[in-house]
Amino acid sequence: MGSQLCNNRFDIEACCVTMLPSRKKGESLVLPYLKLKDLIEAIRLVLEIVYDERFVTFSYGGRVSMGRHTAIRYLKNSVENPSWWFSVTVDRESLMLCLFIGEKIKDGSLIGLIKRLFECEVMGIELGGCYLGRGFPQESGLCSILINIYFNGFDKEIQDMRLQKNQENLKFKLEQLMYVMLTMDFVIWVLKYLEGRLVLRVDKMKMAIHSVVSENISFLGMELQAVPPSVLHPPMTKKAIRTRKKYLRLKEVRALEFKNARERNRKILGMKILQHVFKKLKQSNGFKFDFQIENEIGEIFRNWTDEVVQDFLGSLEERQLPQKLVDAYDKFQEKVDKYLSPVQARKALEKEERRVKEEEKWKYAKSTIKDLMSLYMKVDAPIELVRKAVKMAGFTNNMGCPRPIKLLIALEDVDIIKWYAGVGRRWLDFFCCCHNLKMVKTVLTYHLRFSCILTLVEKHESTKRETIKHYTKDLKVSDFNGNEKVYIPTEREVKLMGDQNLSDPRLVDGAVSLALIRLASDEPSCSCIGHFCDRMDTVYYQDKWVPGMGAIHESLNQKCLPLYSHHINDLYMGNITLQDIDYTEFVDVD
């Protein structure tokens, strides 16, 4: 392949297959073979080496260790006192990016190869597309970096303009009218740049400037809004303060009890040792030494004590207490006056109370001033959309109560539980940086868990109580070795999820949109279609689209896939995506 690329003889058409749609007027889909996927990944690595250091700091899509959560954290931690926002609506059309690549890379073969990928429809970029970055087979990691290259000039212009405005704001304070005029000029400049330099058709009728404080921003499936710091970190209520003080007191009491228990145990152990020693001493009629020195030592100590007493009582004029003893007595008297004198103790308590009140007033004044002077970005998950998605997928009925999904009844019990576990974990990972994650946890953990239980009830025609008794509330299942495993996140694991998770989430849709139903077929076993897998002990699975969980291409629906059992588990749990499976090797089973 290397020699073919050097001589410009690489045939892209021969390295891809066209998937025909299930209906006559449907759209076909072109998927690459593994050889062409390797070439696309090599091109992505080359462009990443050339452009990674040229991208601006807020360019996150498709870069290493930089994704959705990195962008959200940048908005939460770096953007201060925002006031307005606006969105740009462009027509959904494919873009030709080779002109922008040619400005930095003088390689006609590479640019021509990228052009042929677009011409053969192996790759396509559609601004506003619904499936980009969701783990479907038709996606490519090269698209993200190409979009970054296309908008790199625009990003740099925005960055330079921000630095310039920040320096101007340090010199003088803008009036309100002047501020609005600068905002309008910026919007006009953005429209001219997109239409002129990037050749995009912008819908000007939908252009409007919105207030960040009063309106939400829809960004990456989340809602952003500017709020005072007290909204993000609300002060503790009086009840919470009392509860915390009570908890701290109980903690101190427990620590003191543990300390006393340790001392008590040491004393008991020491008494046992002494009793044992005295018992042995009594039985052996005392200790015997080879030489006697007790009388000599006693005589030495008696002489020394007599000399000390005589020196002290030698003369009444020179009789004087040691200074250390006097200082120790003075300190002891101070402690007695402090803790036993009611007047001084009361004054000390009043002083401590005044100090605590003044400290609380100072904290309250500081927080009030900060609320009046500062605004920060709050990121929320769209709870209504989450509930709507839960309802559309069939987890709940019209009344909002959990219900079974009949499409999953054909799966094995373990696969049903893993499918629900994959959905819950991916959604929780996606929204882990949101301020209202607690509400998302409640919606997902309750509805998904009991929908899974009801699906198992429907499959085995049993009762909910019997199913919970068999699988427990955590839905434990046994593996081949008889070890119990829990796939659905437990309540403790869900509580630990939050913004501390620094890794970017895995792709949300993809395998979650499918239910892989095992087929009882007499067809001979064939090689697993997972990339770099040579296992022949495969099982045929038919993929079916789960309504409400996403949308797959019509040419991929209801295909029979020979897969190794471990790959099925990885698909359900989100360890691999549909991009790691070679859909060009599907099998038709009658």
Residue pairs with C-beta under 8 A, 6 or more apart in sequence:
1 10
1 35
1 38
1 39
4 10
4 11
5 39
5 109
5 113
8 109
8 112
10 39
10 113
12 36
12 113
12 116
12 117
12 120
12 122
13 120
15 32
15 33
15 35
15 36
15 39
16 30
16 31
16 32
16 33
16 36
16 120
16 122
16 584
17 30
17 31
17 33
17 584
18 28
18 29
18 30
19 28
19 29
19 30
19 31
19 553
19 555
19 556
19 583
19 584
20 28
20 555
21 27
21 28
21 29
21 554
21 555
22 554
22 555
22 557
22 558
23 554
26 554
26 555
27 553
27 554
27 555
28 555
29 138
29 553
29 555
29 556
30 120
30 121
30 122
31 122
31 137
31 138
31 583
31 584
32 40
32 122
32 584
33 582
33 584
34 531
34 582
36 122
39 113
40 117
40 122
40 123
40 140
40 141
40 142
41 141
41 142
43 110
43 113
43 114
43 142
44 141
44 142
44 145
46 110
47 101
47 142
47 145
47 146
47 149
48 63
48 64
48 145
50 104
50 105
51 104
51 145
51 148
51 149
51 152
52 63
52 64
54 104
54 152
55 63
55 148
55 152
55 155
56 152
56 155
56 156
56 158
56 159
57 159
58 71
58 74
58 155
58 159
59 148
59 151
59 152
59 155
60 66
60 67
60 68
60 70
60 71
60 74
61 67
61 133
61 144
61 147
61 148
62 141
62 143
62 144
62 145
62 147
62 148
63 144
63 145
63 148
65 504
66 504
67 504
67 505
68 220
68 430
68 504
68 505
69 432
69 433
69 501
69 502
69 503
69 504
69 505
70 504
71 220
72 220
72 222
72 379
72 433
73 433
73 499
75 219
75 224
75 377
75 379
76 376
76 377
76 379
76 433
79 376
79 377
80 374
80 375
80 376
81 226
81 374
81 375
82 212
82 226
82 375
82 377
83 211
83 212
83 213
83 226
83 375
84 183
84 209
84 210
84 211
84 212
85 209
85 210
85 212
85 215
85 217
86 187
86 207
86 208
86 209
86 210
87 206
88 190
88 191
88 194
88 202
88 207
89 202
89 203
89 206
89 207
90 127
90 128
90 194
90 200
90 201
90 202
90 203
91 127
91 200
91 201
91 203
92 126
92 127
92 128
92 129
93 126
93 127
93 201
94 118
94 124
94 125
94 126
95 125
95 127
95 150
96 115
96 118
97 114
97 125
97 146
97 149
97 150
98 111
98 114
98 115
100 149
100 150
100 152
100 153
101 110
101 111
101 114
101 146
101 149
102 111
105 111
114 146
117 123
117 142
118 124
122 140
123 140
123 142
123 143
124 143
125 143
125 146
125 147
126 132
127 200
130 551
131 138
131 139
131 509
131 551
132 139
132 143
133 139
133 144
133 507
134 507
134 508
134 509
134 510
134 550
135 506
135 507
135 508
135 509
135 510
135 511
135 577
135 578
135 579
136 509
136 510
136 552
136 553
136 578
136 579
137 553
137 556
137 578
137 579
137 581
137 583
138 553
139 579
150 198
151 198
153 197
154 193
154 194
154 197
154 198
157 193
161 186
165 182
174 182
183 209
184 209
187 207
187 209
191 202
191 204
191 207
194 200
194 202
195 201
195 202
210 217
212 224
212 225
212 226
212 375
213 225
213 226
213 227
213 375
215 225
216 223
216 224
216 225
216 380
217 223
217 224
217 225
218 224
218 382
221 382
221 430
222 379
222 380
222 381
222 382
222 431
222 434
223 379
223 380
223 381
223 382
224 377
224 378
224 379
224 380
225 377
225 378
225 380
226 375
226 376
226 377
226 378
227 375
227 376
227 377
227 378
228 370
228 371
228 372
228 374
228 375
228 376
229 367
229 370
229 371
229 374
229 376
230 367
230 371
231 378
232 376
232 378
232 435
235 367
236 244
281 287
312 319
313 319
337 344
338 344
338 345
338 348
339 345
378 435
379 433
379 434
379 435
380 434
380 435
380 436
381 431
381 434
381 436
381 437
381 439
381 440
383 436
383 439
383 440
383 443
386 427
386 431
386 440
386 443
386 444
387 396
387 400
387 443
389 548
389 549
390 396
390 443
390 444
390 447
390 448
391 397
391 398
391 400
391 548
392 547
392 548
393 405
393 546
393 547
393 548
393 549
394 403
394 405
394 407
394 451
394 546
394 547
394 548
395 402
395 403
395 405
395 447
395 448
395 451
396 402
396 403
396 447
396 451
397 403
402 446
402 447
402 450
402 451
402 453
402 454
403 451
403 454
404 451
404 454
404 455
404 457
404 458
405 451
405 455
405 546
406 455
406 458
407 515
407 544
407 546
408 416
408 419
408 455
408 515
409 455
409 458
409 459
410 515
410 517
410 518
411 419
411 515
411 516
411 517
411 518
412 518
413 456
413 459
413 477
414 477
415 516
415 518
415 568
415 572
416 452
416 455
416 456
416 459
417 452
417 471
417 475
417 477
417 487
417 488
418 487
418 569
418 572
418 573
419 512
419 515
419 572
420 448
420 449
420 451
420 452
420 455
420 488
421 487
421 488
421 489
421 572
421 573
422 511
422 512
422 571
422 572
422 573
422 574
423 448
423 512
423 549
424 444
424 445
424 448
424 488
424 489
425 489
425 573
425 574
426 505
426 506
426 507
426 508
426 512
426 574
427 440
427 444
427 508
428 437
428 440
428 441
428 444
428 489
428 494
428 497
429 497
429 501
429 505
429 506
430 505
430 508
431 437
431 440
432 497
432 498
432 499
432 501
432 505
433 499
433 501
434 440
437 497
437 498
437 499
441 494
441 495
441 497
445 489
445 491
445 494
448 488
449 473
449 475
449 488
452 475
452 488
453 464
453 467
453 468
453 471
453 475
454 464
456 462
456 467
456 471
457 463
457 464
457 467
460 467
471 477
474 486
474 488
474 490
475 486
475 487
475 488
476 484
476 485
476 486
477 484
477 485
477 487
478 484
478 485
479 485
487 573
489 497
506 574
506 577
507 574
507 577
509 549
509 550
510 550
510 577
510 578
510 579
511 571
511 572
511 574
511 576
511 577
511 578
512 546
512 549
512 550
512 574
513 545
513 546
513 549
513 550
513 551
513 552
514 543
514 544
514 545
514 546
514 552
514 578
515 543
515 544
515 546
516 541
516 542
516 543
516 561
516 563
516 568
516 571
517 541
517 542
517 543
517 544
518 539
518 540
518 541
519 539
519 540
519 541
519 542
519 560
519 589
521 540
521 589
523 540
523 587
523 589
525 536
525 537
525 538
525 562
526 536
526 538
526 562
526 587
527 533
527 534
527 535
527 536
527 538
527 562
527 585
528 534
528 535
528 536
528 538
528 562
528 563
528 564
528 567
529 561
529 562
529 563
529 581
529 582
529 583
529 585
529 586
530 563
530 564
530 567
530 576
530 580
530 581
530 582
531 580
531 581
531 582
533 564
533 567
535 564
537 564
538 562
538 563
538 564
539 562
539 563
539 564
539 565
539 568
540 560
540 561
540 562
540 587
540 589
541 560
541 561
541 562
541 563
541 568
542 558
542 559
542 560
542 561
543 556
543 557
543 558
543 559
543 561
544 557
544 558
545 551
545 552
545 557
556 583
559 583
559 586
560 586
560 587
560 588
560 589
561 581
561 583
561 586
561 587
562 587
563 571
563 581
567 576
567 581
569 575
570 576
571 577
571 578
571 581
